[in-house]
Amino acid sequence: MAKFYVQCGNRSVIVEAIDHEAAAMHLIDSAMQPHVWIYDDADLSDSDRHAHLAIEALLTLAPEIRVSERGLGRADAVALGTPEVLQRWHQTMVALSRLFRSAGLTPKSMSELNYPNNGPNSALSA
């Protein structure tokens, strides 16, 4: 696995991941940690959840996520749209939530499952 330097505005992480997109997902996962409770709220629709995340992203994240294998602040970094990465993260969270419900597993809140250092690349994070 490669080591990636990921930046979005004033946020940055260094992570080992399989590709640029997985590295960007790690940054989104850490940025959205305070908001995973929305997946436990049965009164919210998936579009309500996505709208909540989109507003939070607009308020706290830059429009693009820059990922490089050479360092932070590199002009040659790959640029990924924050809204697109956020959408993929949201789809992953919705799928996980549905999987637990349909499998009949003991209800466990998404915030319990998604505590810090338990993101999509947690075993790989620097």
ZISUL-V437109 format. One record per helix or strand. SS is the DSSP state (H for helix, E for strand). FROM is the first residue (numbers start at 0). LEN is the number of residues. Records with the same first field share a line. If there is no record, write none. Layout:
SS=FROM-LEN ; FROM-LEN
//
This chain:
E=1-7 ; 10-7 ; 63-5 ; 77-4 ; 124-1
H=19-20 ; 45-15 ; 81-21 ; 109-4 ; 121-3
//
